[in-house]
Amino acid sequence: MHFEMKYILLSILLLFPFAVNAQAVKDSIWCRDIKTVLLNKTTALLDPPILRMGSNEQMMLRFDEFGDDIQNYRYIISHCDAQWNRDEMEPIDYMNGFEEGTIDNYDIAFNTMQMYVHYYQLIPSHYSTFTASGNYELRVVLDDNPDSTILTRRFMVYEDLVSVSANIGKTTVASGNLRCDQQVDITIAQRDKASLMLQPQYLQVIVQQNGRTDLRRTLPFTGYNSDGLTYHWREANVFHGGNCFRFFDISDLHAQLYNVQRYDSYGGETFAFLRPEEDRSRKNYLYNQSLNGGMRINVVDRRDPNIEADYVWVNFSLPMIQPRIDGHFYIVGDLTQWQLNEDSRMDYNLQYHAYTKRLHLKQGYYAYQIVFLPKGASEGETSTVEGDHYETPNTYTTMVYLRQPGDRGDRLVGIGRYSLEQ
């Protein structure tokens, strides 16, 4: 009965598989007992999962499952197009070796109030290599049911065939705001040993601000210069600057670290109450160093945070005299998988005259922003409570996709990551 209750949501999804496959792949969790899913390069645990083809780079997948039952899980790797839709490429087209495997490694939580099983797995295995670049989906399923999706994570494999240079600074586009906006101009050029049909009609150049899935833009081609193909000076190149990320630290449940007002305990669970969020939209810019929406699992006075960190109900509050009826506020960052959905949406509490949200998070350090999504809009606004500043040290990732005649999929032939220097 316990197993059936845990996977009631999964059973519903299995009845309607088209509901999962019809949309572009996202970083998603399909089982409510799965928590703290991490997919990072083994050499840089805070960097996104981007691998260079032909290298020996690997990723580490980690996730927790509440309870003490050991499940048999399997991962499956699939190729996607530039817009993260599963394409028609077969495993033989994009991998040597095995595109799937069992998740053999797990540990039981030790000395924690919340019991959980911590699973981890190196991907790809030592016997597998990627033979095609591009976007990839990593799907975890029950070993005996490959249609039972538990979670999905996205990663990229790139060929270093084009150089990507970026110029980030104040906007020069007439519709931009000099004090609030940043402009990201991109130039790409073919490397000496590459032999590509580097023509605009075969390319997609996409820029993303931080981890924001709603701030992922396809740039229009603007011309050639002595350095290569240019993607400059258009509205798509202009991003609102936003503000430095807010952050809090729940590594120590016996001391109020940064931004934690107090801890309470009820019924064997711990609740952290953060200091009320302030409206920073009218304040002057003030630089502070924090992860740009990232998170780091950590616990003081213990050796292994993967299995010794506990779970805490973290309470957020944004005071506001009246609710907004023209949209919703969301908490965005790795802690909410960068999604603007019900899991990250704040609700208005009439009793406290504030927007509130409660998230169940593993001990550690978290950075986040509060964005406002107007009704009918596709991009969240930072101007409402964060404020926009051209000085903000955002990180921009540029992805260059190529699909030449005869190619079966979108190749990722170049990538660049740049930040505005302070």
C-alpha positions in Angstrom: 0.0 0.0 0.0 2.9 2.4 0.8 4.4 1.8 -2.6 1.1 2.4 -4.4 0.4 5.6 -2.5 3.9 6.9 -3.3 3.5 6.5 -7.0 -0.2 7.5 -7.4 0.9 10.5 -9.4 3.2 8.4 -11.5 0.3 6.0 -12.2 -1.8 8.8 -13.5 1.0 10.0 -15.8 1.4 6.5 -17.2 -2.3 6.5 -18.2 -1.6 9.7 -20.3 1.9 9.4 -21.6 1.3 12.0 -24.3 0.9 14.6 -21.6 4.7 14.2 -20.8 6.0 13.7 -24.3 4.0 16.4 -26.1 6.0 19.3 -24.6 9.6 20.3 -24.7 11.8 18.5 -22.1 12.2 20.4 -18.8 14.0 19.7 -15.6 11.1 18.0 -13.8 10.3 15.7 -10.9 7.3 13.3 -11.4 7.2 11.7 -7.9 6.5 13.7 -4.8 9.0 11.8 -2.7 12.0 12.6 -4.9 14.0 15.6 -3.7 17.2 17.5 -4.3 18.0 16.4 -7.8 21.5 17.4 -8.9 23.3 16.9 -12.2 26.7 18.5 -12.4 30.1 17.9 -13.9 32.4 15.9 -11.6 35.2 18.5 -12.0 33.0 21.5 -11.1 30.1 20.7 -8.9 28.5 24.1 -9.2 28.8 24.3 -13.0 25.9 23.3 -15.3 26.1 19.9 -17.0 27.9 20.8 -20.2 30.3 18.2 -21.6 32.9 18.6 -24.4 32.6 15.8 -27.0 35.7 13.6 -27.2 36.8 14.4 -23.7 36.6 12.1 -20.6 34.3 14.5 -18.8 31.5 12.9 -16.8 28.5 14.1 -14.7 27.3 13.0 -11.3 23.6 12.5 -10.9 22.3 12.7 -7.3 18.8 12.6 -5.8 17.1 11.7 -2.6 13.9 9.6 -2.1 12.0 10.0 1.2 11.6 6.7 3.1 13.8 3.8 3.6 12.7 1.5 0.8 15.4 0.8 -1.8 14.1 1.1 -5.4 15.7 -0.3 -8.6 16.1 2.7 -10.9 17.5 3.0 -14.4 18.5 6.0 -16.4 17.9 6.6 -20.2 19.6 9.1 -22.4 17.8 10.6 -25.4 18.8 13.2 -28.0 16.8 16.5 -28.4 16.7 19.3 -30.9 17.8 22.9 -30.2 14.4 23.7 -28.6 14.6 20.6 -26.3 12.0 18.5 -28.1 12.9 14.8 -28.4 14.1 14.2 -32.0 14.1 11.1 -34.2 17.7 10.1 -33.6 18.3 6.5 -32.5 20.8 5.6 -29.8 23.2 4.2 -32.4 23.3 7.7 -34.0 24.5 9.5 -30.8 26.3 7.1 -28.6 28.9 4.3 -28.6 28.1 1.9 -25.8 25.0 2.0 -23.7 22.5 4.9 -23.7 21.0 3.5 -20.5 22.0 1.8 -17.3 21.1 0.9 -13.8 21.6 3.3 -10.8 23.6 1.0 -8.6 24.9 3.4 -5.9 22.9 4.5 -2.9 23.3 5.3 0.8 20.9 5.6 3.6 20.6 8.9 5.4 22.4 8.9 8.7 21.4 10.8 11.9 18.7 12.8 10.3 15.1 13.5 11.3 13.9 12.8 7.8 14.6 9.3 6.5 15.7 9.2 2.9 17.8 7.1 0.5 20.5 9.0 -1.4 21.1 7.7 -5.0 24.1 8.7 -7.1 25.5 7.6 -10.5 28.3 8.7 -12.8 27.0 9.4 -16.4 28.0 8.4 -19.0 29.5 5.1 -17.9 33.1 4.3 -18.6 32.0 2.1 -21.4 30.0 4.8 -23.3 30.9 7.9 -25.3 28.9 10.5 -27.1 29.2 10.5 -30.9 26.8 13.4 -31.6 26.7 16.8 -30.0 23.5 18.7 -29.0 20.9 18.7 -26.3 20.2 15.7 -24.2 17.6 14.4 -21.9 18.4 12.2 -18.9 15.4 10.3 -17.7 15.2 8.1 -14.6 12.6 5.3 -14.6 11.7 2.2 -12.5 14.0 -0.6 -13.7 11.0 -2.9 -14.5 9.0 -0.2 -16.3 10.8 2.1 -18.8 7.6 4.2 -19.2 7.5 5.2 -15.5 9.4 8.5 -15.6 10.5 9.5 -12.1 12.5 12.6 -13.0 14.1 14.3 -16.0 17.2 16.4 -16.3 18.7 18.2 -19.3 22.4 18.4 -20.3 24.5 19.4 -23.3 27.3 17.9 -25.3 29.3 20.3 -27.5 31.9 20.2 -30.3 34.4 22.9 -30.0 34.3 23.8 -33.7 33.4 27.5 -33.5 34.7 30.3 -31.3 32.0 32.3 -29.5 32.9 35.9 -28.3 30.5 38.1 -26.4 30.4 41.8 -25.6 28.2 42.5 -22.6 27.5 46.1 -21.4 25.0 48.9 -21.4 22.4 48.7 -24.1 22.7 50.6 -27.3 19.3 49.6 -28.6 16.8 52.5 -28.7 14.1 50.5 -26.9 16.5 49.6 -24.0 17.1 51.4 -20.8 20.7 52.5 -20.1 20.4 52.3 -16.4 18.5 49.0 -16.2 19.4 46.8 -19.2 22.3 44.7 -20.5 23.0 44.0 -24.1 24.7 40.8 -25.2 26.2 41.0 -28.7 27.6 37.7 -30.1 30.2 37.0 -32.8 31.0 33.5 -33.9 33.8 32.2 -36.2 34.9 28.9 -37.5 38.0 27.4 -35.9 40.9 26.6 -38.2 40.5 22.9 -38.3 36.8 22.8 -38.6 35.0 22.2 -41.9 31.5 23.5 -41.5 28.9 25.2 -43.7 28.8 28.2 -41.3 25.9 30.0 -43.0 23.1 31.8 -41.1 20.3 29.6 -42.6 21.9 26.6 -41.0 22.5 28.1 -37.5 20.6 28.9 -34.4 22.3 31.1 -31.9 20.6 31.1 -28.5 21.5 33.1 -25.4 20.3 32.4 -21.8 20.6 34.6 -18.8 21.7 32.6 -15.7 19.6 29.5 -15.4 16.3 31.3 -16.4 14.4 29.0 -18.8 12.1 31.9 -19.5 15.0 34.1 -20.5 16.3 31.9 -23.4 16.4 33.9 -26.6 17.1 33.0 -30.2 19.2 35.9 -31.7 18.7 37.2 -35.3 21.6 37.2 -37.7 22.8 40.8 -38.4 25.7 40.4 -40.8 29.4 39.7 -41.2 32.5 41.5 -40.0 36.2 40.7 -40.0 35.8 38.4 -37.0 32.9 36.3 -38.4 29.1 36.2 -38.2 27.5 38.8 -36.0 24.4 38.8 -33.9 24.3 42.4 -32.7 22.1 45.3 -31.8 18.6 43.8 -31.8 15.9 43.8 -29.2 16.4 40.1 -28.6 20.0 41.0 -27.4 18.7 43.2 -24.6 18.0 41.7 -21.2 16.8 43.4 -18.0 19.7 43.5 -15.6 17.9 42.3 -12.6 19.7 42.5 -9.2 22.2 40.4 -7.3 20.5 37.2 -6.0 19.1 37.0 -2.6 20.4 34.1 -0.5 20.0 32.2 2.8 22.0 29.6 4.6 20.4 26.7 6.6 23.6 24.7 7.1 23.3 25.0 10.9 19.9 24.3 12.5 21.2 25.6 15.9 22.3 29.0 14.7 20.6 31.7 12.6 22.9 32.1 9.7 22.4 34.6 6.9 18.8 35.7 6.3 17.3 33.1 8.8 15.1 34.8 11.4 14.4 31.7 13.5 13.8 27.9 13.6 10.8 26.1 15.0 10.2 22.4 15.5 6.8 20.7 15.3 5.9 17.0 15.1 9.5 16.0 14.4 10.0 18.4 11.6 12.0 21.6 11.4 10.7 24.9 10.1 13.0 27.8 9.1 11.5 31.3 8.8 13.4 33.7 6.6 13.5 37.4 7.2 10.6 39.1 5.3 11.7 39.9 1.8 12.2 43.6 1.0 11.2 45.4 -2.1 14.5 46.4 -3.7 13.0 47.9 -6.8 13.6 51.5 -5.7 16.9 51.0 -3.9 20.3 51.8 -5.3 22.4 49.0 -6.6 24.5 47.2 -4.0 26.8 44.4 -5.1 27.0 41.2 -3.1 28.7 38.0 -4.0 26.4 35.0 -4.3 25.7 32.0 -6.5 23.6 33.2 -9.5 20.6 31.2 -8.5 22.6 28.1 -7.5 22.6 26.0 -4.5 25.2 24.0 -2.5 24.2 21.2 -0.1 26.1 21.7 3.2 25.8 20.9 6.9 28.1 22.1 9.7 29.9 19.7 12.0 29.2 16.6 9.8 31.3 14.8 7.3 29.0 13.9 4.4 26.3 16.4 3.6 24.9 14.0 1.0 23.5 11.7 3.7 23.9 13.7 6.9 22.0 16.9 5.9 18.5 17.1 7.1 15.4 18.5 5.4 13.8 21.8 6.5 10.5 23.5 5.7 11.7 27.0 4.6 9.1 29.8 4.8 9.3 32.8 2.5 7.3 36.0 2.9 7.0 39.1 0.8 5.0 41.8 2.6 2.5 43.6 0.3 -0.6 45.7 1.4 -2.8 44.3 -1.4 -2.4 41.4 -3.8 -1.7 41.9 -7.5 -4.5 40.7 -9.7 -2.5 41.1 -13.0 -0.1 38.3 -12.4 1.8 36.1 -9.9 5.1 36.2 -8.0 7.5 33.2 -8.3 10.7 32.1 -6.5 13.3 31.2 -9.1 16.6 29.4 -8.9 17.9 25.9 -8.6 15.8 25.5 -5.5 12.7 25.5 -7.8 14.3 24.1 -10.9 14.1 27.6 -12.5 10.4 26.8 -13.3 7.6 29.4 -13.2 4.9 27.0 -12.0 2.7 26.1 -9.1 5.7 24.7 -7.2 7.4 28.1 -7.2 4.4 30.4 -7.1 3.9 32.5 -4.0 0.3 32.9 -2.7 -1.2 35.9 -1.0 -2.0 35.5 2.7 -4.7 37.9 3.8 -3.9 37.4 7.5 -0.3 38.5 7.1 -0.8 40.9 4.2 2.1 39.2 2.4 2.9 36.7 -0.4 4.1 33.5 1.2 5.7 30.2 0.1 6.9 27.1 1.9 9.6 24.8 0.3 11.0 21.6 1.6 14.7 21.9 1.2 17.9 20.0 2.1 20.3 21.8 4.4 22.7 24.1 2.6 23.1 27.4 0.9 20.6 28.7 -1.7 20.4 31.8 -4.0 17.2 32.9 -5.6 15.2 35.8 -7.0 11.5 36.8 -6.8 10.1 37.5 -10.3 6.7 38.7 -11.3 5.0 37.1 -14.3 2.2 39.2 -15.7 -0.8 37.3 -17.1 -0.2 36.2 -20.6 3.5 36.9 -20.5 6.2 34.4 -21.1 9.1 36.2 -19.4 9.2 37.0 -15.7 9.9 40.6 -14.6 12.6 41.4 -12.1 11.7 45.1 -12.0 8.7 44.7 -9.7 10.5 43.7 -6.4 14.2 43.1 -7.4 14.9 46.1 -9.5 16.9 46.2 -12.7 20.5 47.4 -12.9 23.0 47.3 -15.8 25.8 46.5 -13.3 24.4 43.1 -12.1 26.9 40.3 -12.7 24.6 38.0 -14.6 26.0 34.9 -16.4 25.1 34.5 -20.0 25.4 31.2 -21.8 25.6 31.2 -25.6 24.8 28.0 -27.6 25.5 27.7 -31.3 23.4 25.0 -33.0 24.1 23.8 -36.6 22.0 21.7 -38.9 23.5 21.2 -42.3 21.7 19.5 -45.2 21.8 15.8 -44.4 22.1 16.1 -40.6 19.6 14.1 -38.6 19.8 16.4 -35.6 20.8 19.8 -34.3 24.5 19.8 -33.5 25.9 22.0 -30.7 29.1 23.2 -32.4 30.1 26.0 -29.9 29.3 27.3 -26.5 30.4 30.3 -24.4 29.7 31.4 -20.8 30.3 35.1 -19.9 29.6 37.3 -17.0 29.6 41.1 -16.7 32.7 41.9 -14.7 32.4 44.0 -11.6 
